Amino acid sequence: MNFSSVWLRSFRVLLFPFSFLYGLAVKVRNYLYDNEIIQSVEFKFPIICVGNISVGGTGKSPMVEYLVRLLMHRYKTATLSRGYKRKTRGYLLADDKTTALDIGDEPMQFHLKYPEIIVGVGEERAIAIPQLLFDHPDTDVIILDDALQHRAVKAGLNILLTDCNNLFTRDVFLPTGDLRDSRSSYKRADIIVVTKCSDQFSREQKQKLIAEIKPTAGQHVFFTGIRYGAPYHILSRAIKRITNETEVLLACGIANPGPLKQHIQEHAASYDAVYFKDHYIFTIDDLNEIRRRFEKLEAADKMILVTEKDAVRLMKFYTELTNLQIYVQPIETYFLFNESHRFNFLIDNFIQGFKDKS
């Protein structure tokens, strides 16, 4: 652990009084919802919520994409996100003129990768859902992205994600820890997915974590890892593989770059990195700094590597990108212990339950 990490952790401990006040406010809010003093809106329609009870990267986007790939060939599928850091307000649907500034980086990523699906954004999901269904009445299922802690809408199926290396059971409230909701809120989930497990994750570790989570009756617990695909050029989409002769400049603005950094370390000859805040809006000065750092790399085989979220935020510099060796690193979720079939069955069974009633 470096000095800056130690200093940051020590500083966050000093903020514990604020964590106490924040946690108290969260618990009061949950009490009001649990006792129906504040009402949640429930729709007689299959809505799947993917979320977490902590800040930081737990792998929500890869899980949403997994669900999209699972469902889009059988059901008319829509995603609905808040549209974090977009420049617009209110309900909006993606179309062929949409940019990341209009709907946010993650929804734009879904729109570009899966043009067959409906991609919508709206801060107030209780309002946005009826609007989406009015605009697309043939919709079969809506996937709510990052909505578990927002209780205005009661989804039919809640999927809670928690990072294997930062399990919610070991965390405390913001700003000392990363929790943005009570640990007990895990009981609202129908499915709990422990994400970012290593390839060497054992069945013994699995059982220990299940015992630590203490799932309630009827809850299902799954374990997933991250699989990295071959990087593709940001414009031409030409494939370029990382080898032990490749020098990589990682430029990323995501919550948890640790797993990607480890992947590069394991496959590249060497790497440098330029880090930005999560959901960072790049400027032309940032792009020039990335270019300058890239030019300092001495290897004949070198590349700039960005995440898919970063790529959609860089596309506004289309002209400037034509002369840069920027490649995009795709990732996808996979299930450990051959349990993808069980997970898929639960999702399909949930949707079919609504269809059987209609």
C-alpha positions in Angstrom: 0.0 0.0 0.0 1.5 3.4 -1.0 1.6 6.5 1.1 -1.3 8.2 -0.7 -3.5 5.2 0.0 -2.6 5.1 3.7 -3.2 8.9 3.9 -6.6 8.6 2.2 -7.7 5.7 4.5 -6.6 7.7 7.6 -8.5 10.8 6.4 -11.7 8.8 5.8 -11.5 7.4 9.3 -11.5 11.0 10.7 -14.8 11.5 8.8 -16.6 8.9 10.9 -19.0 11.4 12.6 -20.3 12.3 9.1 -20.7 8.6 8.4 -22.9 8.2 11.5 -25.1 11.1 10.4 -25.3 9.8 6.8 -26.2 6.3 8.1 -28.9 7.7 10.4 -30.5 9.5 7.4 -30.4 6.4 5.3 -31.9 4.3 8.1 -34.7 6.8 8.6 -35.5 6.8 4.9 -35.5 3.0 4.7 -37.8 2.9 7.8 -40.3 5.2 6.0 -40.3 3.0 2.9 -40.4 -0.3 4.8 -43.4 0.9 6.8 -45.0 2.3 3.6 -45.1 5.9 5.0 -43.4 6.7 1.7 -44.9 4.6 -1.1 -42.9 2.8 -3.8 -44.4 2.5 -7.2 -44.8 -1.1 -8.4 -45.6 -2.0 -12.1 -47.4 -5.1 -13.3 -44.6 -5.5 -15.8 -41.2 -7.4 -15.7 -38.6 -5.0 -14.3 -35.2 -6.2 -13.4 -33.1 -4.0 -11.2 -29.3 -4.3 -11.2 -27.5 -2.4 -8.4 -25.4 -2.3 -5.3 -25.4 -0.7 -1.9 -22.0 0.7 -2.2 -20.2 3.3 -4.4 -17.4 2.2 -6.7 -17.1 -0.4 -9.4 -18.9 -3.6 -8.7 -19.4 -4.5 -12.3 -22.9 -3.2 -13.0 -22.3 -2.4 -16.7 -21.0 -5.9 -17.5 -23.9 -7.5 -15.7 -26.4 -5.3 -17.5 -24.7 -6.3 -20.8 -24.9 -10.0 -19.8 -28.7 -9.6 -19.3 -29.1 -7.8 -22.6 -27.3 -10.5 -24.5 -29.3 -13.1 -22.6 -32.7 -11.5 -23.4 -32.5 -9.4 -26.5 -33.0 -12.2 -29.0 -36.2 -13.5 -27.2 -37.7 -10.4 -25.7 -38.0 -6.7 -26.7 -35.5 -5.4 -24.2 -35.0 -1.9 -22.8 -32.5 -0.5 -20.4 -33.2 2.5 -18.2 -30.5 4.5 -16.4 -30.2 7.7 -14.5 -27.7 9.0 -17.1 -25.0 10.1 -14.7 -23.1 13.3 -15.7 -25.1 13.9 -18.8 -25.8 17.4 -19.9 -29.5 16.9 -20.3 -32.4 16.5 -17.9 -35.5 14.4 -17.7 -36.6 11.4 -19.8 -34.7 10.7 -23.0 -34.4 7.9 -25.5 -31.2 7.2 -27.5 -31.3 7.5 -31.2 -28.8 7.7 -34.1 -28.0 11.3 -33.2 -27.4 10.7 -29.5 -24.0 11.3 -27.8 -22.6 10.5 -24.4 -23.2 14.1 -23.3 -26.9 13.5 -24.0 -27.5 10.3 -22.1 -24.3 9.5 -20.1 -21.4 7.2 -20.9 -22.8 3.8 -19.8 -26.2 4.2 -21.6 -24.3 5.3 -24.7 -22.1 2.2 -24.4 -25.3 0.0 -24.3 -26.7 1.9 -27.3 -23.6 1.5 -29.4 -23.0 -2.1 -28.6 -26.6 -3.2 -28.8 -28.5 -1.0 -31.3 -31.4 -3.5 -31.3 -32.5 -2.6 -27.8 -34.2 0.4 -26.4 -31.9 2.6 -24.3 -33.5 5.3 -22.1 -32.5 7.6 -19.3 -34.4 9.4 -16.6 -33.6 10.6 -13.1 -37.1 9.8 -11.9 -37.6 6.2 -12.9 -41.2 6.1 -11.6 -42.0 8.7 -14.3 -39.6 7.4 -17.0 -40.9 3.8 -17.0 -44.5 4.8 -18.1 -43.1 7.1 -20.7 -40.8 4.4 -22.1 -43.7 2.0 -22.3 -45.9 4.6 -24.0 -43.2 5.2 -26.6 -42.5 1.5 -27.0 -45.6 -0.5 -26.0 -44.1 -3.7 -27.5 -41.4 -3.7 -24.7 -41.2 -7.1 -22.9 -38.7 -6.3 -20.1 -36.9 -3.3 -18.6 -33.5 -3.5 -17.0 -33.0 -0.8 -14.4 -29.3 0.1 -14.2 -28.0 1.2 -10.8 -31.4 1.6 -9.0 -31.4 -0.7 -6.0 -30.8 2.1 -3.5 -33.4 4.3 -5.2 -36.6 3.0 -3.7 -39.2 5.1 -5.6 -39.7 2.1 -7.9 -40.2 -1.5 -6.5 -38.7 -3.8 -9.2 -40.0 -7.3 -9.7 -36.5 -8.8 -9.5 -33.6 -7.2 -7.7 -30.0 -8.2 -8.4 -27.4 -7.0 -5.9 -23.8 -6.9 -6.9 -20.9 -6.8 -4.3 -17.2 -6.8 -5.1 -15.4 -10.0 -3.8 -12.6 -7.8 -2.6 -14.8 -5.2 -0.9 -17.8 -7.2 0.3 -20.7 -5.1 1.7 -20.6 -7.1 4.9 -17.2 -5.6 5.8 -18.0 -2.0 4.8 -19.3 1.1 6.6 -21.2 4.1 5.5 -19.9 6.9 3.5 -17.6 8.9 3.7 -15.5 6.6 6.0 -16.5 3.6 4.0 -18.2 3.0 0.6 -21.7 2.0 1.7 -24.5 4.3 0.4 -27.2 2.1 1.9 -27.6 -0.1 5.0 -26.0 -3.5 5.0 -29.4 -4.9 5.9 -30.7 -3.7 2.5 -29.2 -6.8 1.0 -32.4 -8.5 2.2 -34.3 -6.7 -0.6 -32.4 -8.5 -3.2 -33.7 -11.7 -4.9 -30.3 -12.5 -6.3 -26.9 -11.6 -4.9 -23.9 -11.7 -7.2 -20.3 -11.6 -5.8 -18.3 -10.1 -8.6 -14.7 -9.9 -9.7 -13.7 -13.3 -8.3 -10.4 -14.6 -9.5 -10.0 -17.7 -11.7 -8.6 -19.5 -8.7 -11.6 -18.8 -6.5 -12.4 -22.1 -4.7 -15.6 -23.8 -3.6 -14.3 -23.5 0.0 -14.0 -19.7 -0.5 -17.5 -19.7 -2.0 -19.0 -21.4 1.0 -17.2 -19.0 3.4 -18.6 -16.0 1.7 -22.1 -17.4 1.5 -21.9 -18.0 5.3 -20.7 -14.4 5.8 -23.4 -12.9 3.6 -26.1 -15.0 5.4 -28.7 -15.1 2.5 -32.3 -15.1 3.5 -34.7 -17.9 2.6 -35.3 -17.8 -1.1 -32.2 -15.6 -2.0 -29.8 -17.0 -4.6 -26.1 -16.3 -4.4 -23.8 -16.5 -7.5 -20.1 -15.8 -8.1 -18.7 -14.2 -11.2 -15.4 -13.1 -12.7 -14.3 -10.7 -15.5 -13.1 -11.9 -18.8 -11.1 -9.6 -21.1 -11.6 -9.7 -24.8 -9.1 -8.6 -27.5 -8.7 -4.8 -27.7 -10.1 -3.1 -30.8 -9.2 0.3 -32.3 -11.6 3.0 -31.2 -12.4 4.0 -34.8 -11.6 1.2 -37.2 -12.3 -1.6 -34.7 -9.2 -3.4 -35.9 -8.1 -6.0 -33.3 -4.7 -5.6 -31.6 -3.6 -8.2 -29.0 -1.4 -7.3 -26.0 1.8 -9.4 -26.0 4.9 -9.6 -23.9 6.4 -7.1 -26.3 3.7 -4.5 -26.0 4.1 -1.3 -24.0 0.7 0.0 -22.9 -0.4 3.4 -21.8 -3.6 2.9 -19.7 -5.9 6.0 -19.8 -9.0 5.4 -17.8 -11.7 7.1 -15.7 -13.4 4.3 -13.9 -14.2 3.6 -10.2 -11.9 0.6 -9.8 -9.1 0.3 -12.4 -7.3 -2.4 -10.2 -8.4 -5.5 -12.1 -7.7 -4.0 -15.5 -4.2 -2.8 -14.3 -3.5 -6.4 -13.1 -4.6 -7.8 -16.5 -2.2 -5.5 -18.3 0.7 -6.3 -15.9 0.2 -10.0 -16.6 0.2 -9.7 -20.4 2.2 -6.6 -21.4 5.9 -5.9 -21.4 5.4 -2.8 -19.4 2.8 -0.1 -18.9 2.3 3.5 -17.8 -1.1 4.9 -16.6 -3.1 8.2 -16.6 -6.0 8.0 -14.2 -9.1 10.2 -14.2 -12.2 10.3 -11.9 -15.0 7.9 -12.6 -17.3 9.2 -15.4 -14.7 11.9 -16.1 -15.6 14.2 -19.0 -12.4 14.4 -21.1 -11.1 17.8 -22.4 -8.8 18.4 -25.4 -6.0 19.1 -22.9 -6.5 15.6 -21.4 -6.2 14.1 -24.9 -3.0 16.1 -25.6 -1.6 14.9 -22.3 -2.4 11.3 -23.2 -0.7 11.8 -26.6 2.4 13.3 -24.9 2.7 10.4 -22.5 2.2 7.9 -25.3 5.0 9.5 -27.4 7.4 8.9 -24.5 6.9 5.2 -24.7 10.0 3.7 -26.4 8.8 0.3 -27.6 8.1 -0.3 -31.3 4.9 -2.2 -30.3 2.9 0.3 -28.2 -0.7 1.3 -27.7 -3.1 3.5 -25.6 -5.7 1.4 -23.9 -9.1 2.7 -22.6 -12.2 1.1 -21.3 -15.5 1.0 -23.2 -16.9 3.7 -20.9 -13.9 6.0 -21.6 -14.2 5.3 -25.3 -17.7 6.7 -25.7 -16.6 9.9 -23.8 -13.6 10.3 -26.2 -15.6 10.0 -29.4 -16.3 13.7 -29.4 -12.7 14.2 -30.4 -13.3 12.1 -33.5 -10.9 14.0 -35.8 -8.1 14.0 -33.3 -8.4 10.3 -32.7 -7.6 9.3 -36.3 -3.9 9.6 -35.7 -3.8 7.9 -32.3 -3.3 4.3 -31.5 -6.2 4.2 -29.0 -7.6 0.7 -28.4 -10.7 -0.2 -26.4 -10.6 -3.1 -23.9 -13.9 -5.0 -23.9 -14.9 -7.0 -20.8 -17.7 -9.4 -20.0 -19.0 -11.2 -16.9 -18.8 -15.0 -16.6 -20.3 -17.2 -13.9 -18.1 -19.5 -11.8 -18.9 -23.1 -10.9 -21.0 -23.6 -14.1 -23.9 -21.7 -12.6 -24.8 -19.6 -15.6 -27.7 -21.9 -16.5 -29.2 -21.6 -13.1 -29.0 -17.8 -13.2 -30.4 -17.7 -16.7 -33.3 -19.9 -15.7 -34.2 -17.6 -12.8 -34.2 -14.5 -15.1 -36.3 -16.3 -17.8 -38.7 -17.8 -15.3 -39.3 -14.3 -13.8 -40.2 -12.8 -17.2 -42.3 -15.8 -18.2 -44.3 -15.5 -14.9 -45.6 -12.1 -16.2 -46.4 -13.5 -19.6 -48.3 -16.4 -18.2 -50.5 -13.9 -16.2 -51.2 -11.7 -19.3 
